[in-house]
Amino acid sequence: MPEVLDIVDARDVVIGQAEMGEVYRRKLGHRVVHVLVLHPERRAVYLQRRAETKSYLPGYWCTSAGGHVRSGESYAAAAARELREELGLTVPLSAAHAFVYSDQGHQRFVQLFVAFAGEGFQFADGEVAYGEFYDLESARALVEGGFRVHPQVPPCFSWLYANQARFYPSEK
């Protein structure tokens, strides 16, 4: 059954619904979530490489989990669902940052969430090829270093780098 998304206007107000294929063909505004899973004891973030079987950006590096917000679903519910589906995790999430991502006239409203977990990851078949924790500097090198990275990842990581002291206070 095709996935149905809410279509949103320039203020992120729902104005209709459409199947995902139509949303992309017509470049209709819609909602997306990303989750950054931070290690509770190390200055590290979990990154995943998308499965080669994915239709969009196969093999690209991405946030810990992410995906579309389904019609009628809240950002928070979508983030929890994606984290559970992709990594097998059910952990508390905190809304962290919202931004608009536009490319070639296609607008997406993105909500970033943060979670903490150090273990318990179970990849979903066909979703994730590989994943592991990277210290924040190694993650920065991967995101900024010319690797194949999902285009919505750099704004997520810019926010993380600017706010890392909230999660990992400096040791004195």
N, CA and C of each residue as an Amber inpcrd file, in Angstrom:
protein
   516
   0.8480000  -1.1830000   0.0000000   0.0000000   0.0000000   0.0000000
   0.8920000   1.2460000   0.0000000   0.6620000   2.1780000  -0.9150000
   1.5030000   3.3830000  -0.9860000   1.3900000   4.2300000   0.2820000
   2.5040000   4.8400000   0.6370000   2.5390000   5.7050000   1.8190000
   1.8750000   7.0380000   1.4820000   0.9700000   7.4980000   2.3440000
   0.2710000   8.7680000   2.1530000   0.8620000   9.7870000   3.1190000
   1.1910000  10.9670000   2.5780000   1.7850000  12.0440000   3.3640000
   0.8400000  13.2320000   3.4050000   0.9530000  14.0400000   4.4610000
   0.2570000  15.3180000   4.4930000   1.0060000  16.2910000   3.5950000
   0.2610000  17.0430000   2.8080000   0.8240000  18.1340000   2.0180000
   0.6860000  19.3810000   2.8840000   1.7600000  20.1770000   2.9700000
   1.7310000  21.3700000   3.8100000   2.0630000  22.6080000   2.9870000
   1.5560000  23.7530000   3.4670000   1.8460000  25.0160000   2.7940000
   3.1620000  25.5930000   3.3130000   3.4650000  26.8170000   2.9330000
   4.7380000  27.4520000   3.2910000   4.8770000  27.7160000   4.7870000
   3.7850000  27.5500000   5.5620000   3.8390000  27.7360000   7.0190000
   3.7140000  26.4120000   7.7620000   3.8310000  25.2880000   7.0320000
   3.7290000  23.9460000   7.6120000   2.3200000  23.6380000   8.1090000
   1.3160000  24.2020000   7.4460000  -0.0830000  23.9190000   7.7520000
  -0.5800000  22.8840000   6.7440000  -1.2350000  21.8440000   7.2370000
  -1.7300000  20.7800000   6.3590000  -2.8270000  21.3270000   5.4490000
  -2.6570000  21.0900000   4.1430000  -3.6450000  21.5470000   3.1570000
  -4.1870000  20.3930000   2.3130000  -3.7220000  19.1760000   2.5690000
  -4.2070000  18.0280000   1.8080000  -3.3560000  16.8080000   2.0660000
  -3.6180000  15.7660000   1.2960000  -2.8530000  14.5280000   1.4020000
  -2.5700000  14.0200000  -0.0060000  -1.4910000  13.2510000  -0.1350000
  -1.1510000  12.6330000  -1.4210000  -0.2270000  11.4580000  -1.1700000
  -0.2280000  10.5220000  -2.1160000   0.7150000   9.4160000  -2.0480000
   2.1210000   9.9560000  -2.2640000   3.0980000   9.2960000  -1.6500000
   4.4750000   9.7920000  -1.6930000   4.9650000  10.0170000  -3.1210000
   4.6720000   9.1080000  -4.0290000   5.1120000   9.2770000  -5.4120000
   4.6180000  10.5750000  -6.0170000   3.3570000  10.9160000  -5.7590000
   2.7920000  12.1650000  -6.2620000   3.4470000  13.3620000  -5.5870000
   3.7080000  13.2630000  -4.2900000   4.3650000  14.3500000  -3.5540000
   5.6920000  14.7020000  -4.2210000   6.4700000  13.6950000  -4.5990000
   7.7690000  13.9460000  -5.2200000   7.6430000  14.3770000  -6.6720000
   6.7170000  13.7750000  -7.4230000   6.5240000  14.1820000  -8.8240000
   6.1190000  15.6410000  -8.9260000   5.2170000  16.0680000  -8.0380000
   4.6820000  17.4350000  -8.0930000   5.4300000  18.4000000  -7.1750000
   6.4610000  17.8980000  -6.4740000   7.2580000  18.7200000  -5.5490000
   6.3770000  19.4410000  -4.5320000   5.5290000  18.6660000  -3.8780000
   4.6170000  19.2110000  -2.8730000   5.3090000  19.2700000  -1.5110000
   5.0640000  20.3330000  -0.7820000   5.6370000  20.4790000   0.5550000
   5.1510000  19.3710000   1.4750000   6.0550000  18.8400000   2.2870000
   5.6940000  17.7670000   3.2130000   6.6410000  17.7710000   4.4060000
   6.4260000  16.8370000   5.3260000   7.1610000  16.7970000   6.5930000
   8.0990000  15.5960000   6.6620000   9.2520000  15.8410000   7.3020000
  10.3020000  14.8280000   7.4440000  10.8500000  14.9040000   8.8660000
  11.3080000  13.7740000   9.3900000  11.9800000  13.7500000  10.6920000
  13.3610000  13.1210000  10.5510000  14.2650000  13.5650000  11.4130000
  15.5770000  12.9350000  11.5730000  15.8190000  12.7730000  13.0660000
  16.5250000  11.7030000  13.4290000  16.8770000  11.4410000  14.8260000
  18.3850000  11.2620000  14.9120000  19.0010000  11.9570000  15.8580000
  20.4110000  11.7460000  16.1860000  20.4610000  10.9890000  17.5070000
  21.0090000   9.7820000  17.4720000  21.1810000   8.9990000  18.6960000
  22.5820000   9.2750000  19.2200000  22.6470000   9.8490000  20.4080000
  23.9200000  10.1800000  21.0420000  24.2560000   9.1080000  22.0710000
  25.5430000   8.8080000  22.1660000  25.9820000   7.8360000  23.1760000
  25.9160000   8.5230000  24.5360000  25.3760000   7.8520000  25.5590000
  25.2160000   8.5110000  26.8530000  26.5170000   8.7680000  27.6040000
  27.6060000   8.0860000  27.2360000  28.8520000   8.2270000  27.9900000
  30.0130000   8.7740000  27.1720000  29.9400000   8.6740000  25.8720000
  31.0240000   9.1540000  25.0080000  30.5060000  10.2960000  24.1470000
  31.3800000  11.1720000  23.7200000  31.0070000  12.2450000  22.8040000
  30.8840000  11.6370000  21.4100000  29.7920000  10.9140000  21.1750000
  29.6500000  10.1640000  19.9310000  28.2000000  10.1710000  19.4650000
  28.0420000  10.0750000  18.1500000  26.7270000  10.0400000  17.5140000
  26.6610000   8.8140000  16.6080000  25.5090000   8.1880000  16.5700000
  25.3160000   6.9960000  15.7490000  24.9310000   7.4260000  14.3390000
  25.6810000   6.9530000  13.3570000  25.3780000   7.2190000  11.9510000
  25.0430000   5.9140000  11.2570000  24.1610000   5.9910000  10.2950000
  23.8260000   4.8090000   9.5080000  24.1180000   5.0650000   8.0320000
  24.4550000   3.9780000   7.3430000  24.5670000   4.0290000   5.8820000
  23.3360000   3.3140000   5.3420000  22.6180000   4.0060000   4.4710000
  21.3820000   3.4730000   3.9100000  21.6610000   2.2310000   3.0690000
  20.7300000   1.3050000   3.0750000  20.8680000   0.0780000   2.2890000
  20.9680000   0.4080000   0.7990000  21.7050000  -0.4040000   0.0740000
  21.8500000  -0.2190000  -1.3760000  20.5410000  -0.4700000  -2.1140000
  19.5890000  -1.1060000  -1.4620000  18.3020000  -1.4020000  -2.0930000
  17.3030000  -0.2540000  -1.9810000  17.6380000   0.8100000  -1.2480000
  16.7320000   1.9500000  -1.1030000  16.5710000   2.6450000  -2.4560000
  15.3710000   3.1270000  -2.7560000  15.1360000   3.7960000  -4.0380000
  15.7100000   5.2120000  -4.0480000  15.7860000   5.8550000  -2.8960000
  16.2940000   7.2250000  -2.7920000  17.6230000   7.1980000  -2.0400000
  18.6590000   7.6800000  -2.6640000  19.9930000   7.7970000  -2.0780000
  20.5220000   6.4800000  -1.4900000  20.5200000   5.4070000  -2.2610000
  21.0640000   4.1400000  -1.7470000  22.5430000   4.2700000  -1.4010000
  22.9250000   3.7060000  -0.2600000  24.3200000   3.7170000   0.1580000
  24.8070000   5.0220000   0.7560000  23.9560000   6.0150000   0.8740000
  24.3620000   7.3060000   1.4390000  24.3680000   7.2370000   2.9610000
  25.2550000   8.0140000   3.5670000  25.2790000   8.1530000   5.0210000
  24.1190000   9.0470000   5.4350000  23.5640000   8.7520000   6.6020000
  22.4030000   9.4930000   7.0700000  22.4800000   9.6590000   8.5900000
  21.5190000  10.3890000   9.1230000  21.3910000  10.5000000  10.5710000
  21.1030000   9.1120000  11.1410000  20.9780000   9.0130000  12.4350000
  20.7360000   7.7140000  13.0630000  19.4830000   7.0500000  12.5060000
  18.4390000   7.8340000  12.3100000  17.1850000   7.3410000  11.7300000
  16.4400000   8.5370000  11.1580000  15.5450000   8.2750000  10.2450000
  14.7670000   9.3670000   9.6790000  13.8010000   8.8790000   8.6290000
  12.8850000   9.7680000   8.2700000  11.9270000   9.4200000   7.2340000
  10.7810000  10.4060000   7.1800000   9.7710000  10.0290000   6.4230000
   8.6080000  10.8820000   6.2070000   7.6200000  10.7930000   7.3600000
   6.9430000  11.9040000   7.5980000   5.8340000  11.9440000   8.5420000
   4.5860000  11.5460000   7.7530000   3.9380000  10.4890000   8.1680000
   2.7480000  10.0090000   7.4700000   1.5570000  10.9320000   7.7220000
   0.5770000  10.8430000   6.8570000  -0.6310000  11.6430000   7.0020000
  -1.2690000  11.4030000   8.3660000  -1.5650000  12.4880000   9.0750000
  -2.1920000  12.4100000  10.3880000  -1.2540000  12.1110000  11.5350000
   0.0140000  11.8950000  11.2420000   1.0020000  11.5370000  12.2630000
   1.7190000  12.7980000  12.7460000   2.0520000  12.8610000  14.0130000
   2.8350000  13.9900000  14.5310000   4.3120000  13.7750000  14.2130000
   5.0730000  14.8530000  14.2860000   6.5230000  14.7340000  14.1080000
   7.0980000  13.7490000  15.1310000   6.6930000  13.8760000  16.3900000
   7.2400000  13.0170000  17.4520000   6.8920000  11.5510000  17.2140000
   5.6600000  11.2750000  16.8130000   5.2650000   9.8870000  16.5430000
   6.0520000   9.3240000  15.3670000   6.2770000  10.1450000  14.3450000
   7.0550000   9.6920000  13.1820000   8.4980000   9.3960000  13.5760000
   9.0860000  10.2500000  14.4020000  10.4720000  10.0290000  14.8350000
  10.5830000   8.7280000  15.6300000   9.6450000   8.5010000  16.5360000
   9.6600000   7.2630000  17.3330000   9.4730000   6.0440000  16.4290000
   8.5750000   6.1430000  15.4560000   8.3390000   5.0290000  14.5300000
   9.5760000   4.7330000  13.6950000  10.2000000   5.7670000  13.1390000
  11.3880000   5.5640000  12.3040000  12.5340000   4.9580000  13.1170000
  12.7190000   5.4160000  14.3420000  13.7810000   4.8790000  15.1940000
  13.5310000   3.3980000  15.4980000  12.2930000   3.0710000  15.7570000
  11.9210000   1.6790000  16.0320000  12.0660000   0.8200000  14.7670000
  11.5790000   1.3270000  13.6300000  11.6350000   0.5580000  12.3810000
  13.0630000   0.3480000  11.8860000  13.8740000   1.3940000  11.9250000
  15.2130000   1.3210000  11.3380000  16.2480000   0.7050000  12.2620000
  16.1640000   1.0110000  13.5630000  17.2080000   0.5700000  14.4900000
  16.6970000  -0.3060000  15.6240000  15.4050000  -0.5550000  15.6770000
  14.8610000  -1.4120000  16.7230000  14.8920000  -0.7860000  18.1030000
  14.9760000   0.5390000  18.1810000  15.0780000   1.2290000  19.4750000
  13.7540000   1.8640000  19.8690000  13.4320000   1.7560000  21.1470000
  12.3230000   2.4890000  21.7380000  12.8940000   3.1990000  22.9560000
  13.2430000   4.4640000  22.7650000  13.8630000   5.2720000  23.8170000
  13.2200000   6.6530000  23.8010000  13.3200000   7.4020000  24.9100000
  12.7670000   8.7570000  24.9200000  13.4390000   9.6400000  23.8670000
  12.6380000  10.5060000  23.2630000  13.1120000  11.4500000  22.2490000
  12.8480000  12.8700000  22.7140000  13.7370000  13.7850000  22.3300000
  13.5370000  15.2080000  22.6000000  13.5850000  15.9680000  21.2860000
  12.5720000  16.7990000  21.0520000  12.5950000  17.6630000  19.8730000
  13.7440000  18.6440000  20.0390000  14.5490000  18.8050000  18.9970000
  15.7680000  19.5930000  19.1310000  15.8120000  20.8100000  18.2180000
  15.3960000  20.6600000  16.9740000  15.6030000  21.7320000  16.0010000
  14.6590000  21.5240000  14.8260000  14.1170000  22.6040000  14.3080000
  13.2710000  22.5400000  13.1140000  13.8720000  23.4390000  12.0490000
  13.8180000  22.9810000  10.8080000  14.2930000  23.7980000   9.6970000
  13.5590000  23.4080000   8.4290000  13.6590000  24.2710000   7.4300000
  13.0670000  23.9960000   6.1270000  14.1950000  23.6370000   5.1810000
  14.0410000  22.5260000   4.4900000  15.0220000  22.1040000   3.4930000
  14.3540000  22.2040000   2.1270000  14.9670000  22.9720000   1.2340000
  14.4360000  23.1370000  -0.1180000  15.5050000  22.8020000  -1.1340000
  15.1030000  22.0690000  -2.1620000  15.9880000  21.8690000  -3.3070000
  15.1350000  21.7780000  -4.5690000  15.5540000  22.4780000  -5.5750000
  14.8740000  22.4870000  -6.8670000  13.3720000  22.7260000  -6.7170000
  13.0100000  23.6590000  -5.8500000  11.6130000  24.0230000  -5.6680000
  10.7880000  23.0640000  -4.8340000  11.4290000  22.1060000  -4.1950000
  10.7150000  21.1230000  -3.3760000  11.0180000  21.4090000  -1.9070000
   9.9920000  21.7790000  -1.1600000  10.1570000  22.1980000   0.2340000
   9.7610000  21.0800000   1.1970000  10.6460000  20.8630000   2.1840000
  10.3830000  19.8730000   3.2270000  10.5580000  20.5430000   4.5870000
   9.6060000  20.3230000   5.4670000   9.7080000  20.8110000   6.8320000
  10.3180000  19.6900000   7.6520000  11.4740000  19.9580000   8.2440000
  12.2560000  18.9290000   8.9260000  12.2780000  19.2110000  10.4240000
  11.9900000  18.1890000  11.2060000  12.1160000  18.2750000  12.6620000
  13.1880000  17.2830000  13.0870000  14.1880000  17.7860000  13.8020000
  15.2770000  16.9630000  14.3160000  14.9950000  16.6050000  15.7680000
  15.2170000  15.3480000  16.1100000  15.0630000  14.8490000  17.4750000
  16.3930000  14.2790000  17.9430000  16.5740000  14.2580000  19.2660000
  17.7680000  13.6760000  19.8760000  17.3180000  12.5870000  20.8420000
  18.0780000  11.4980000  20.8570000  17.8320000  10.3880000  21.7780000
  19.1760000   9.9150000  22.3140000  19.1540000   9.1900000  23.4110000
  20.3730000   8.6040000  23.9760000  20.2260000   7.0910000  24.0320000
  21.2380000   6.3990000  23.5460000  21.2940000   4.9320000  23.6160000
  22.7300000   4.5180000  23.3550000  23.1520000   3.4520000  23.9970000
  24.5030000   2.9490000  23.7840000  24.5450000   1.5690000  23.1720000
  23.3930000   0.9090000  23.1500000  23.3420000  -0.4620000  22.6320000
  21.8970000  -0.7970000  22.2880000  21.7030000  -2.0210000  21.8050000
  20.3550000  -2.4900000  21.5070000  19.9020000  -2.2570000  20.0840000
  20.8080000  -1.8940000  19.2010000  20.4500000  -1.6120000  17.8160000
  20.1780000  -2.9110000  17.0550000  19.0970000  -2.9290000  16.3020000
  18.7580000  -4.0590000  15.4360000  18.2870000  -3.4830000  14.1070000
  19.0850000  -3.6840000  13.0590000  18.7520000  -3.1270000  11.7460000
  17.5270000  -3.8040000  11.1520000  16.7140000  -3.0040000  10.4970000
  15.5830000  -3.5450000   9.7480000  16.0730000  -3.9660000   8.3680000
  15.6090000  -5.1010000   7.8960000  15.9890000  -5.5700000   6.5640000
  15.6140000  -4.5290000   5.5160000  16.5580000  -4.2410000   4.6370000
  16.3020000  -3.3250000   3.5410000  16.3720000  -1.8600000   3.8870000
  16.6100000  -1.5150000   5.1320000  16.6660000  -0.1110000   5.5480000
  18.0970000   0.3710000   5.7550000  18.8610000  -0.3760000   6.5420000
  20.1840000   0.0630000   6.9680000  21.2240000  -0.9730000   6.5530000
  22.2940000  -0.5010000   5.8960000  23.3860000  -1.3950000   5.5050000
  24.4190000  -1.5220000   6.6150000  24.6310000  -0.4240000   7.3440000
  25.7090000  -0.3840000   8.3260000  25.4560000   0.7840000   9.2580000
  25.9270000   0.6870000  10.4760000  25.8430000   1.8030000  11.3960000
  26.7960000   1.6140000  12.5480000  27.2600000   2.7250000  13.0890000
  28.1040000   2.6760000  14.2840000  28.2140000   4.0640000  14.8850000
  28.7210000   4.1060000  16.1180000  28.9750000   5.3820000  16.7750000
  30.2770000   5.9670000  16.2580000  30.2510000   7.2610000  15.9990000
  31.4380000   8.0120000  15.6090000  31.6120000   9.1390000  16.6040000
  32.8610000   9.3540000  17.0580000  33.0710000  10.5190000  17.9080000
  32.7080000  11.7460000  17.0720000  32.3970000  12.8510000  17.7440000
  31.8460000  14.0050000  17.0370000  32.7820000  14.5500000  15.9650000
  34.0880000  14.5070000  16.1980000  35.0240000  15.0030000  15.1750000
  35.0810000  14.0730000  13.9720000  35.0430000  12.7710000  14.1910000
  35.0150000  11.8230000  13.0710000  33.7140000  11.9590000  12.2890000
  32.6120000  12.1750000  12.9990000  31.3260000  12.3820000  12.3270000
  31.3730000  13.6460000  11.4810000  31.9820000  14.6950000  12.0130000
  32.1100000  15.9430000  11.2500000  32.9180000  15.7080000   9.9830000
  34.0110000  14.9630000  10.0950000  34.8460000  14.6730000   8.9260000
  34.0610000  13.8850000   7.8810000  33.2450000  12.9570000   8.3240000
  32.4440000  12.1720000   7.3860000  31.4010000  13.0540000   6.7030000
  30.7040000  13.8700000   7.4780000  29.6350000  14.7110000   6.9340000
  30.1890000  15.7840000   6.0040000  31.3330000  16.3650000   6.3660000
  31.8820000  17.4790000   5.5900000  32.9650000  17.0610000   4.6070000
  33.3340000  15.7770000   4.5960000  34.5100000  15.3460000   3.8480000
  34.3000000  14.7810000   2.4680000  33.1800000  15.0450000   1.8350000
  32.9980000  14.5740000   0.4750000  32.4300000  13.1730000   0.3540000
  32.0600000  12.5590000   1.4710000  31.4000000  11.2540000   1.4060000
  29.9740000  11.4510000   0.8890000  29.3640000  10.3940000   0.4260000
  27.9750000  10.4660000  -0.0310000  27.0820000  10.5760000   1.2000000
  26.5560000  11.7740000   1.4180000  25.7770000  12.0790000   2.6170000
  24.4030000  12.6030000   2.1940000  23.3630000  12.1010000   2.8330000
  21.9990000  12.5830000   2.5960000  22.0120000  14.1050000   2.7190000
  21.3890000  14.8430000   1.8000000  21.4910000  16.3100000   1.8150000
  20.8830000  17.0010000   3.0280000  20.0270000  16.3300000   3.7850000
  19.4670000  16.9520000   4.9850000  20.3420000  16.7420000   6.2180000
  21.4150000  15.9600000   6.0770000  22.2930000  15.6840000   7.2150000
  23.1220000  16.9040000   7.6290000  23.7560000  17.6470000   6.7100000
  24.5760000  18.7840000   7.1570000  23.8480000  19.7810000   8.0570000
  22.6020000  20.1910000   7.7700000  21.9430000  21.0980000   8.7210000
  21.7060000  20.4630000  10.0910000  21.4420000  19.1610000  10.1250000
  21.2660000  18.4690000  11.4130000  22.5610000  18.5050000  12.2150000
  23.6740000  18.2530000  11.5350000  24.9570000  18.2210000  12.2290000
  25.4510000  19.6160000  12.5790000  25.1210000  20.6110000  11.7750000
  25.4700000  21.9910000  12.1470000  24.8240000  22.3370000  13.4780000
  23.5610000  21.9400000  13.6340000  22.8810000  22.1820000  14.8990000
  23.5710000  21.4150000  16.0270000  23.9090000  20.1380000  15.8020000
  24.5530000  19.3360000  16.8460000  25.8810000  19.9490000  17.2720000
  26.7110000  20.3500000  16.3140000  28.0150000  20.9250000  16.6620000
  27.8410000  22.2070000  17.4690000  26.8620000  23.0320000  17.0900000
  26.6370000  24.2960000  17.7950000  26.0690000  24.0780000  19.1950000
  25.4440000  22.9300000  19.4350000  24.7590000  22.6790000  20.7060000
  25.3180000  21.5080000  21.4980000  26.4800000  21.0080000  21.1160000
  27.0030000  19.8050000  21.7650000  27.2510000  19.9820000  23.2610000
  27.5230000  21.1940000  23.7120000  27.7630000  21.4190000  25.1430000
  26.5130000  21.1170000  25.9780000  25.3320000  21.1760000  25.3710000
  24.0940000  20.8270000  26.0820000  24.0750000  19.3500000  26.4560000
  24.7330000  18.5400000  25.6450000  24.6930000  17.0910000  25.8340000
  25.9810000  16.5420000  26.4270000  27.0760000  17.2120000  26.1250000
  28.3960000  16.7570000  26.5730000  29.1590000  17.9420000  27.1570000
  28.8820000  18.2930000  28.4120000  29.6070000  19.4110000  29.0260000
  31.1080000  19.1380000  29.0310000  31.8660000  20.1930000  28.8890000
  33.3290000  20.0570000  28.9010000  33.7900000  19.5040000  30.2330000
  34.7780000  18.6240000  30.1500000  35.3510000  18.0640000  31.3780000
  36.4450000  18.9960000  31.8670000  36.4570000  19.2670000  33.1430000
  37.4610000  20.1800000  33.7020000  38.4580000  19.3990000  34.5130000
